[in-house]
Amino acid sequence: MPPGFAPSTSAYLLFSLFVAEEASRCVEADGLDPLGNMSSKVRKRWVNALSAAGLIEQRGCFLELTADGYAKVTDILSAMLHGGEMLDEAPAFGG
């Protein structure tokens, strides 16, 4: 995102875990905010909500996507890619 902009907190956390998983890295809850913009209370509430929704799980001190969480992120990425392809194929605006 450009400086000064931020994605929704839930998406930010899910994508952060996805990137970590793809890089074969383990992430602690405190490591989910590399920019330091999120208070620990807010992060904990979102981690609890995403966990209750079955999208992430905690293993010891580490967090990871569940199979459903991984599928959700890949579905979002596929939709974004497909949307970009549709824009590439759309006729140009103009007169």
Secondary structure, 3 states (H helix, E strand, C coil): CCCCCCCCHHHHHHHHHHHHHHCCCCEEHHHHCCCCCCCHHHHHHHHHHHHHCCCEEEECCEEEECHHHHHHHHHHHHHHHHHHHHHHHCCCCCC
